[in-house]
Amino acid sequence: MTNNNRMVIVIGAGLAGCEAAIRLADAGIEVTLYEMKPTKFTPAHKSNNFAELVCSNSLKADRLSTAAGLLKAEMRIFHSVCLEAAEESSVPAGGALAVNRDIFSEYITNRINSHENINVVNSVINEIPMDCVCIVATGPLTDGELANNISKLCGTESLSFFDAAAPIITADSIDMSVAFPASRYDKGDADYINCPMNKEEYQLFHSELINAESAETHSFDKKPNVYEGCMPIEILAKRGEDSIRFGPLKPVGLRDPRTDKRPWAVVQLRKENREGTLYNLVGFQTNLKFPEQKRVFSLIPGLKDAEFMRYGVMHRNSFINSPKLLNKNLSLKSNPNIFFAGQITGVEGYMESAACGILAAENVIRYINNDSALELPSITMLGALINYITDETVVDFQPMGANFGIIPSLEERIKDKAERYTKLSNRSLDWYKENDVSTRI
């Protein structure tokens, strides 16, 4: 579809919406930015300013040997306004990039309000306009009539309102001398990796699980009636010693090749991405604190040295089923005029949301100019994130933050993690240089 309209609507002035609005405006495109504050606030937001940081003032690590650091390095290539604001508002935080959240938001708000190509409308918008190019960046607390409109646009089951996700680990960190690939009753192509437990191992795991410490829940995260399919593994385990052994840890149809017998219990791992670099713990939705997840789940045979790329979470979260709905350029498959950006797409984290806004805006610019979309390769962190949220093979799609598990491995095997991650980062940044991305942005 050809579009010559030099005006774009952006809905939502969070990190993604602000990055998108400024990027578009700097390209000479007239932007109307809709933000419901101060007319209406979500339970999490308090400030009238844009790009409000709700949960933490930390933007995570800035070192290139970290996934968060690589993402920031890529965002700097795209002249991220959020990173400009972070530099103006930074506070000491060791190896992390932390900010004075008020100064951070004020900086971005001033940039938006002073831009000649941005018109801010402080109003609640209840439906997505269909007659113009639009970026929807309404965040993880999208609700009300707009949420209903998005559901109608995307399909009735395409907007999740409660994020119940199991932990995700790297394939390389699974001890395959203990775990084994197989499907129940040998049906399928050994699609699962199985971690077998004997009775003593199971009883220890069960005891530690039911006594582990849970995370506190924000008032806006509370959900009084969690349906059975989202029941936290620790809550299910408290129903009785055999409750999870007859549930997600049932061993039926499986034999441990080391003993040729059925295990007492089995934890199954399922591929999280097409490449098979990530696996999730099937049925392990949890609200345990992150250190407790590391401690307790590492008791599972085969997972002693598991590298967690994402811990399990249970909280209020609105996000669309991006793998089924979005093209690689972040536009709707059903309507190329409508783009989505930020946490509503299923990226997780402040910088991930901001980076998604940058890429959505870049592709809107290219769409308006009838140019080909910018599709970054999976060896880049931003490219890997976008490829993850648009990967049609992902089962039970859940939000994902920046991590090295979604990036293809190096050809050489490097045991030292910091060295390995630094080389992965350098490979990504080398790609940007070799393709002159910074000079073309």
ZINORVEN-V241822 format. One line per field, one symbol per residue. phi: phi as a letter, one per 40 degrees, with the letter a starting at -180 (. if undefined). burial: I if it has 24 or more other C-alpha atoms within 12 Angstrom, else O. A space follows every 10 residues. Layout:
phi=???
burial=???
This chain:
phi=.cbbccbbcb bhbcccccdc cccccccgcc bbbcbcccca bcccbbcccc fccccaccbg cbcccbcccc dcccccccfc cccdccccbc bdagcccbbc cccdccdcdc cccccccbbc bcacbbaccb bacabcbcgc bdagcccccc cccchcbbbc bacbbccbbc cccccccbca cabdfgcgbf cbbbbcbccc cccccccccc bcccccbcdc ccbcbccdcb cddcccccci ccdcccbcbc ccgbbcccbf bcccaaccbb dcadcgcbbb ccgbdabccd cccdcccccc dgbdbdbcca ccaaacabac cddcbbcccg ccccaccbbb agccchcbhd cccccccccc cdccdccccf ccccbccccc cccccccccb cccccfdbda bcacccbdcc cccbcccccc cccccccccc ccccbfcccc c
burial=OOOOOIIIII IIIIIIIIII IIIIIIIOII IIIIIIIOOO OIOOIOIOII IIIIOOIIII IIOIIIIIII IIIIIIIIII IIIIIIIOII OOOOOOIIII IIIIIIIIIO IIIOIOIIII OOOIIOIIIO OIIIIIIIII IIIOOIIIOI IOIIOOOIII IIIIIIIIII IIIIIOOIII IIIIOOOOOO OIIIIIIIOO IIIOIIOIII OIOOOOOOOO IOOOOOOOOI IIIIIIIOOO IOOIIOIIII IIOIIIOOOO OIIIIIIIII IIIIOIIIII IIIIIIIIII OIIIIIIIII IIIOOIIIII IIIIIIIIII IIIIIIIIII IIOOIIIIII IIIIIIIIII IIIIIIIIII IIIIIIIIOO OOOIIIIIII IIIIIIIIII IOOIIIIIII IIIIIIIIIO OOOOOOOOOI IIIIIIIIIO OIOOOOOOOO I
